[in-house]
Amino acid sequence: MRPVSTLEILSPWEPGILALFFYGLMIGVLIILLLFLASWLGERKDSPEKKRPYECGIIPTGTARLSYPVPFYLVAVLFLIFDVEAAFIFAWAVAFRDLGWAGWLQISFFMILLLVGLLYIWKKQGLEWIDHFEKFRSAQK
């Protein structure tokens, strides 16, 4: 039997923790130093052109608070619904062999339910948003 030294009790990761602390401290000091130098040495010339909001190179005119017609939101929601549906069908296709007939029946029910929803939206003219857009345009004038 030999005596237990204190070096064997300590974790082999303990020296790395000290190095990690000093590394993080050095990175923090470097970031603070660079931010200070950038603010101290940087040029400050305010002009109306710099204060103007940037809109992809187009000079903004009017207010940015425009009301969008509801059909735009309907199209966005429909896209999300059918995009998520495609993800579910893809996941089912990947696991097709493991799921067997039970999986086939479940995805068939899912697709029929989505088809019924699509037919309902079609019947309620949720996809015919050009007429709604024209009504919106005429109300704006």
N, CA and C of each residue as an Amber inpcrd file, in Angstrom:
protein
   423
   0.8290000  -1.1650000   0.0000000   0.0000000   0.0000000   0.0000000
   0.8850000   1.2440000   0.0000000   0.5520000   2.2020000  -0.8760000
   1.3470000   3.4170000  -0.9430000   0.5060000   4.6070000  -0.5280000
   1.1140000   5.6700000  -0.0900000   0.3410000   6.8430000   0.3340000
  -0.2810000   7.5510000  -0.8680000  -1.4420000   8.1550000  -0.6410000
  -2.1510000   8.8820000  -1.6940000  -1.6340000  10.3090000  -1.7140000
  -1.1610000  10.7210000  -2.8790000  -0.6810000  12.1030000  -2.9900000
  -1.8500000  13.0140000  -3.3750000  -1.6930000  14.2790000  -3.1080000
  -2.7640000  15.2370000  -3.4170000  -2.9030000  15.4460000  -4.9140000
  -1.8760000  15.1490000  -5.6830000  -1.9620000  15.3300000  -7.1360000
  -2.8960000  14.3050000  -7.7620000  -2.9730000  13.1220000  -7.1980000
  -3.8450000  12.0980000  -7.7580000  -5.3010000  12.3610000  -7.4240000
  -5.5680000  13.0830000  -6.3550000  -6.9440000  13.3680000  -5.9630000
  -7.5500000  14.4270000  -6.8700000  -6.7470000  15.4010000  -7.2700000
  -7.2590000  16.4970000  -8.0930000  -7.6230000  16.0040000  -9.4820000
  -8.6050000  16.6410000 -10.0590000  -9.0560000  16.2870000 -11.3970000
  -7.9950000  16.6910000 -12.4190000  -7.8500000  15.9320000 -13.4830000
  -6.9020000  16.3400000 -14.5260000  -7.3560000  17.6030000 -15.2570000
  -8.6160000  18.0220000 -15.0860000  -9.1250000  19.2090000 -15.7640000
  -8.8370000  20.4810000 -14.9830000  -8.4420000  20.3830000 -13.7440000
  -8.2730000  21.5680000 -12.9180000  -7.2230000  22.5420000 -13.4520000
  -6.0710000  22.1100000 -13.9300000  -5.1370000  23.0830000 -14.5060000
  -5.7110000  23.7720000 -15.7350000  -6.5510000  23.0830000 -16.4940000
  -7.1560000  23.6770000 -17.6770000  -8.1670000  24.7550000 -17.3250000
  -8.8160000  24.6310000 -16.1710000  -9.8070000  25.6250000 -15.7780000
  -9.1270000  26.9610000 -15.5010000  -7.9670000  26.9290000 -14.8730000
  -7.2270000  28.1530000 -14.6070000  -6.7910000  28.8130000 -15.9220000
  -6.3030000  28.0040000 -16.8450000  -5.9000000  28.5400000 -18.1510000
  -7.1090000  29.1080000 -18.8940000  -8.2500000  28.4330000 -18.7860000
  -9.4620000  28.9290000 -19.4350000  -9.8960000  30.2610000 -18.8310000
  -9.7780000  30.3970000 -17.5300000 -10.1230000  31.6610000 -16.8710000
  -9.2330000  32.7940000 -17.3720000  -7.9210000  32.5610000 -17.4300000
  -7.0060000  33.6000000 -17.9010000  -7.2310000  33.9130000 -19.3810000
  -7.5290000  32.9080000 -20.1670000  -7.8160000  33.1210000 -21.5900000
  -9.0660000  33.9970000 -21.7390000 -10.1280000  33.6780000 -20.9910000
 -11.3400000  34.4840000 -21.0450000 -11.1020000  35.9030000 -20.5720000
 -10.2880000  36.0540000 -19.5360000  -9.9530000  37.3830000 -19.0320000
  -9.1920000  38.1910000 -20.0800000  -8.2340000  37.5580000 -20.7490000
  -7.4760000  38.2550000 -21.7950000  -8.3780000  38.6430000 -22.9570000
  -9.2860000  37.7710000 -23.3520000 -10.2120000  38.0890000 -24.4460000
 -11.1150000  39.2530000 -24.0500000 -11.6350000  39.2370000 -22.8220000
 -12.4720000  40.3420000 -22.3520000 -11.7350000  41.6670000 -22.3480000
 -10.4790000  41.6670000 -21.8580000  -9.6790000  42.9000000 -21.8470000
  -9.4070000  43.3670000 -23.2740000  -9.1200000  42.4420000 -24.1800000
  -8.8660000  42.8040000 -25.5770000 -10.0980000  43.4110000 -26.2250000
 -11.2670000  42.8440000 -25.9630000 -12.5020000  43.3810000 -26.5450000
 -12.7650000  44.7830000 -26.0190000 -12.6240000  44.9620000 -24.7100000
 -12.8500000  46.2870000 -24.1310000 -11.8510000  47.2880000 -24.7020000
 -10.5820000  46.8960000 -24.8320000  -9.5590000  47.7780000 -25.3880000
  -9.8730000  48.1610000 -26.8310000 -10.2530000  47.1950000 -27.6420000
 -10.5600000  47.4900000 -29.0460000 -11.7920000  48.3850000 -29.1800000
 -12.8180000  48.1490000 -28.3670000 -13.9910000  49.0120000 -28.4110000
 -13.6580000  50.4360000 -27.9810000 -12.8260000  50.5690000 -26.9570000
 -12.4200000  51.8970000 -26.5030000 -11.6220000  52.6140000 -27.5870000
 -10.6700000  51.9210000 -28.2060000  -9.8590000  52.5450000 -29.2540000
 -10.7080000  52.9260000 -30.4600000 -11.6590000  52.0860000 -30.8280000
 -12.5120000  52.3880000 -31.9760000 -13.3700000  53.6130000 -31.7060000
 -13.8950000  53.7480000 -30.4830000 -14.7190000  54.9200000 -30.1810000
 -13.8630000  56.1780000 -30.0120000 -12.6360000  56.0270000 -29.5440000
 -11.7680000  57.1740000 -29.2970000 -11.1340000  57.6930000 -30.5840000
 -10.6940000  56.7600000 -31.4520000 -10.0170000  57.1520000 -32.6830000
 -10.9510000  57.3520000 -33.8650000 -12.1730000  56.8550000 -33.7650000
 -13.0960000  56.9260000 -34.8940000 -13.5450000  58.3360000 -35.1990000
 -13.8290000  58.5970000 -36.4870000 -14.2850000  59.9150000 -36.9070000
 -15.7750000  60.0520000 -36.6590000 -16.1640000  61.2370000 -36.2140000
 -17.5870000  61.4860000 -35.9760000 -17.9940000  62.7140000 -36.7830000
 -18.6480000  62.4890000 -37.8900000 -19.1700000  63.5830000 -38.7060000
 -20.6500000  63.2990000 -38.9600000 -21.4980000  63.9440000 -38.1800000
 -22.9280000  63.7710000 -38.3790000 -23.3960000  64.6380000 -39.5350000
 -24.2710000  64.0730000 -40.3340000 -24.8650000  64.8170000 -41.4350000
 -26.2830000  64.2890000 -41.6340000 -27.1180000  65.0670000 -42.2820000
 -28.4900000  64.5760000 -42.5280000 -28.5010000  63.2910000 -43.3530000
 -27.5240000  63.1490000 -44.2340000 -27.4670000  61.9470000 -45.0640000
 -27.1710000  60.7080000 -44.2300000 -26.3150000  60.8490000 -43.2190000
 -25.9970000  59.7090000 -42.3610000 -27.1440000  59.3620000 -41.4300000
 -27.9510000  60.3450000 -41.0880000 -29.0650000  60.1020000 -40.1750000
 -30.3060000  59.5690000 -40.8840000 -30.3040000  59.5800000 -42.2060000
 -31.4380000  59.0810000 -42.9690000 -31.4750000  57.5540000 -42.8860000
 -32.6610000  56.9470000 -42.7240000 -32.7230000  55.4880000 -42.6670000
 -32.3380000  54.8650000 -44.0020000 -31.5980000  53.7700000 -43.9370000
 -31.1410000  53.0900000 -45.1530000 -32.1790000  52.0840000 -45.5950000
 -32.6270000  52.2150000 -46.8370000 -33.6360000  51.3080000 -47.3630000
 -33.1780000  50.7540000 -48.7030000 -32.1390000  49.9680000 -48.6840000
 -31.6480000  49.2730000 -49.8800000 -31.2710000  50.2370000 -50.9950000
 -30.7450000  51.3960000 -50.6530000 -30.3050000  52.3420000 -51.6570000
 -31.4010000  53.2220000 -52.2070000 -32.6360000  53.0200000 -51.7730000
 -33.7540000  53.8280000 -52.2510000 -34.0340000  54.8970000 -51.2070000
 -34.1600000  56.1370000 -51.6610000 -34.4460000  57.2250000 -50.7360000
 -35.8780000  57.0440000 -50.2310000 -36.0590000  56.9450000 -48.9100000
 -37.4020000  56.6940000 -48.3840000 -38.3090000  57.9070000 -48.5730000
 -39.5410000  57.6210000 -48.9440000 -40.5420000  58.6720000 -49.0870000
 -41.7640000  58.2630000 -48.2860000 -42.3020000  59.1760000 -47.5490000
 -43.5060000  58.8880000 -46.7820000 -43.1990000  58.0890000 -45.5280000
 -44.2480000  57.6460000 -44.8950000 -44.1150000  56.9040000 -43.6580000
 -43.9070000  55.4200000 -43.9320000 -43.2980000  54.7450000 -43.0000000
 -43.0950000  53.3020000 -43.1430000 -44.2740000  52.5210000 -42.5840000
 -45.2250000  53.1910000 -41.9990000 -46.3950000  52.5470000 -41.3970000
 -47.4880000  52.3810000 -42.4440000 -47.3820000  51.3650000 -43.2540000
 -48.3890000  51.0680000 -44.2630000 -49.2110000  49.8690000 -43.8110000
 -50.4780000  49.9120000 -44.0990000 -51.3100000  48.7540000 -43.7780000
 -51.3450000  47.8320000 -44.9950000 -51.0020000  46.5940000 -44.7610000
 -51.0150000  45.6160000 -45.8390000 -52.3830000  44.9660000 -45.9120000
 -52.8140000  44.6180000 -47.1050000 -54.1040000  43.9390000 -47.2190000
 -54.0540000  42.5610000 -46.5600000 -55.1760000  42.1300000 -46.0660000
 -55.2860000  40.8470000 -45.3770000 -54.8600000  39.6700000 -46.2610000
 -55.1290000  39.6750000 -47.5600000 -54.7190000  38.5180000 -48.3740000
 -53.2230000  38.2210000 -48.3340000 -52.3890000  39.2120000 -48.1130000
 -50.9620000  38.9280000 -47.9900000 -50.7030000  38.0260000 -46.7940000
 -51.3850000  38.3050000 -45.6950000 -51.2220000  37.4780000 -44.4990000
 -51.8220000  36.0910000 -44.7140000 -52.9260000  36.0180000 -45.4530000
 -53.5210000  34.7080000 -45.7430000 -52.5650000  33.8380000 -46.5520000
 -51.9370000  34.4330000 -47.5420000 -50.9810000  33.6780000 -48.3570000
 -49.8030000  33.2190000 -47.4920000 -49.3380000  34.0780000 -46.5990000
 -48.2240000  33.7080000 -45.7190000 -48.6080000  32.5510000 -44.8090000
 -49.7980000  32.5880000 -44.2330000 -50.2380000  31.5110000 -43.3440000
 -50.4270000  30.2200000 -44.1240000 -51.0050000  30.3120000 -45.3090000
 -51.1810000  29.1050000 -46.1310000 -49.8320000  28.5110000 -46.5200000
 -48.8830000  29.3650000 -46.8490000 -47.5550000  28.8640000 -47.1770000
 -46.9500000  28.1310000 -45.9960000 -47.0620000  28.6980000 -44.7990000
 -46.5090000  28.0390000 -43.6170000 -47.1690000  26.6950000 -43.3690000
 -48.5000000  26.6520000 -43.5000000 -49.2150000  25.3940000 -43.2610000
 -48.7360000  24.3220000 -44.2270000 -48.6730000  24.6370000 -45.5060000
 -48.3170000  23.6220000 -46.4810000 -46.8120000  23.3570000 -46.5260000
 -46.0150000  24.2760000 -46.0340000 -44.5860000  24.0190000 -45.9180000
 -44.3170000  23.0280000 -44.7870000 -45.0040000  23.2000000 -43.6670000
 -44.8600000  22.2600000 -42.5500000 -45.3790000  20.8880000 -42.9650000
 -46.4370000  20.8720000 -43.7390000 -46.9800000  19.6030000 -44.2390000
 -45.9390000  18.8630000 -45.0750000 -45.2100000  19.5890000 -45.8890000
 -44.1700000  18.9560000 -46.7030000 -43.0670000  18.3720000 -45.8240000
 -42.7430000  19.0410000 -44.7370000 -41.7280000  18.5200000 -43.8180000
 -42.2000000  17.2290000 -43.1580000 -43.4780000  17.1630000 -42.7840000
 -44.0190000  15.9390000 -42.1850000 -44.0170000  14.7940000 -43.1910000
 -44.3910000  15.0910000 -44.4170000 -44.4230000  14.0320000 -45.4350000
 -43.0130000  13.5440000 -45.7450000 -42.0500000  14.4490000 -45.7650000
 -40.6650000  14.0350000 -45.9970000 -40.1640000  13.1430000 -44.8660000
 -40.4930000  13.5160000 -43.6310000 -40.0820000  12.6900000 -42.4860000
 -40.7420000  11.3170000 -42.5550000 -41.9950000  11.2720000 -42.9830000
 -42.6690000   9.9800000 -43.1340000 -41.9850000   9.1520000 -44.2310000
 -41.6090000   9.8000000 -45.3240000 -40.9820000   9.0760000 -46.4300000
 -39.6410000   8.4750000 -46.0110000 -38.9150000   9.1640000 -45.1430000
 -37.6320000   8.6530000 -44.6750000 -37.8380000   7.3880000 -43.8250000
 -38.8920000   7.3800000 -43.0160000 -39.1490000   6.2550000 -42.1160000
 -40.2170000   5.3150000 -42.6670000 -40.4480000   5.3370000 -43.9670000
 -41.5290000   4.5740000 -44.5820000 -41.4590000   3.0780000 -44.2560000
 -40.3010000   2.4670000 -44.4120000 -40.1790000   1.0180000 -44.2090000
 -40.4100000   0.6240000 -42.7430000 -39.9670000   1.4570000 -41.8300000
 -40.1330000   1.1350000 -40.4080000 -41.5720000   1.3180000 -39.9380000
 -42.3140000   2.2350000 -40.5450000 -43.6660000   2.5370000 -40.0750000
 -44.7050000   1.5380000 -40.5700000 -44.4810000   0.9780000 -41.7290000
 -45.4030000  -0.0330000 -42.2560000 -46.7570000   0.5390000 -42.6290000
 -47.7900000  -0.3480000 -42.5740000 -49.1360000   0.0520000 -42.9730000
 -49.7600000   1.0500000 -42.0070000 -49.4260000   0.9540000 -40.7470000
 -49.9750000   1.9120000 -39.7810000 -49.5080000   3.3290000 -40.1180000
 -48.2450000   3.4760000 -40.4660000 -47.7290000   4.7830000 -40.8600000
 -48.3520000   5.2670000 -42.1490000 -48.5930000   4.3280000 -43.0900000
 -49.2160000   4.7050000 -44.3530000 -50.6340000   5.2140000 -44.1200000
 -51.3870000   4.5400000 -43.2590000 -52.7530000   4.9790000 -42.9620000
 -52.7470000   6.3470000 -42.2640000 -51.8060000   6.5610000 -41.3750000
 -51.7550000   7.8360000 -40.6660000 -51.3990000   8.9860000 -41.6110000
 -50.4280000   8.7790000 -42.4880000 -50.0600000   9.8640000 -43.4100000
 -51.1590000  10.0770000 -44.4480000 -51.8820000   9.0110000 -44.8070000
 -53.0160000   9.1610000 -45.7270000 -54.1030000  10.0090000 -45.0740000
 -54.4060000   9.7460000 -43.8060000 -55.3930000  10.5520000 -43.0870000
 -54.9380000  12.0100000 -43.0120000 -53.6600000  12.2170000 -42.7350000
 -53.0910000  13.5620000 -42.6570000 -53.2380000  14.2870000 -43.9890000
 -52.9350000  13.6070000 -45.0950000 -53.0190000  14.2400000 -46.4110000
 -54.4660000  14.5120000 -46.8050000 -55.3700000  13.6040000 -46.4540000
 -56.7890000  13.8350000 -46.7510000 -57.3050000  15.0270000 -45.9540000
 -56.8880000  15.1380000 -44.7050000 -57.2790000  16.2730000 -43.8810000
 -56.7580000  17.5800000 -44.4780000 -55.5370000  17.5780000 -44.9640000
 -54.9920000  18.7810000 -45.6090000 -55.7220000  19.0940000 -46.9130000
 -56.0830000  18.0670000 -47.6530000 -56.8250000  18.2760000 -48.8940000
 -58.1990000  18.8680000 -48.6080000 -58.8650000  18.3890000 -47.5700000
 -60.1640000  18.9580000 -47.1850000 -59.9860000  20.4250000 -46.7930000
 -58.9210000  20.7380000 -46.0560000 -58.6540000  22.1250000 -45.6930000
 -58.3960000  22.9900000 -46.9150000 -57.6540000  22.4660000 -47.8830000
 -57.3820000  23.2110000 -49.1120000 -58.6690000  23.4520000 -49.9030000
 -59.5210000  22.4310000 -49.9860000 -60.7950000  22.6040000 -50.6870000
 -61.6880000  23.6230000 -49.9810000 -61.6640000  23.6400000 -48.6620000
 -62.4370000  24.6270000 -47.9020000 -61.9350000  26.0370000 -48.1890000
 -60.6250000  26.2020000 -48.1990000 -60.0540000  27.5200000 -48.4930000
 -60.3930000  27.9320000 -49.9200000 -60.3440000  26.9840000 -50.8360000
 -60.6570000  27.2620000 -52.2350000 -62.1210000  27.6800000 -52.3720000
 -63.0220000  26.9680000 -51.6630000 -64.4540000  27.2750000 -51.7340000
 -64.7400000  28.6550000 -51.1480000 -64.0400000  29.0280000 -50.0720000
 -64.2350000  30.3360000 -49.4520000 -63.4810000  31.4410000 -50.1840000
 -62.8580000  31.1130000 -51.3040000 -62.1040000  32.0390000 -52.1510000
 -60.9620000  32.6990000 -51.4010000 -60.2960000  31.9110000 -50.5620000
 -59.1430000  32.4060000 -49.8370000 -57.9110000  32.5210000 -50.7140000
 -57.9220000  31.8540000 -51.8570000 -56.7780000  31.9040000 -52.7640000
 -56.9360000  32.9790000 -53.8370000 -58.1040000  33.5580000 -53.9500000
 -58.3730000  34.5800000 -54.9530000 -58.1500000  35.9460000 -54.3270000
 -56.9290000  36.3040000 -54.1280000 -56.6420000  37.5270000 -53.3870000
 -56.4530000  38.7370000 -54.2750000 -56.5010000  38.5830000 -55.5870000
 -56.3560000  39.7390000 -56.4770000 -57.5740000  40.6510000 -56.3570000
 -58.7830000  40.0740000 -56.2420000 -59.9810000  40.8900000 -56.0650000
 -59.9040000  41.6690000 -54.7550000 -59.4290000  41.0170000 -53.6980000
 -59.2930000  41.6850000 -52.4090000 -58.2480000  42.8070000 -52.5000000
 -57.1940000  42.5590000 -53.2560000 -56.1500000  43.5700000 -53.4080000
 -56.6880000  44.7890000 -54.1480000 -57.5050000  44.5570000 -55.1770000
 -58.0910000  45.6740000 -55.9130000 -59.0300000  46.4750000 -55.0100000
 -59.7900000  45.7840000 -54.1570000 -60.6640000  46.5000000 -53.2130000
 -59.8260000  47.3210000 -52.2440000 -58.6940000  46.7670000 -51.8100000
 -57.8120000  47.4870000 -50.9040000 -57.2440000  48.7230000 -51.5730000
 -56.8250000  48.5980000 -52.8330000 -56.2460000  49.7190000 -53.5790000
 -57.2750000  50.8310000 -53.7590000 -58.5250000  50.4330000 -54.1020000
 -59.5530000  51.4520000 -54.3000000 -59.9080000  52.1390000 -52.9730000
 -59.8330000  51.4230000 -51.8630000 -60.1150000  52.0440000 -50.5610000
 -58.9930000  52.9860000 -50.1420000 -57.7680000  52.7380000 -50.6090000
 -56.6320000  53.5860000 -50.2730000 -56.7070000  54.9470000 -50.9600000
 -57.3340000  54.9780000 -52.1500000 -57.3710000  56.2200000 -52.9460000
 -58.4200000  57.1750000 -52.4570000
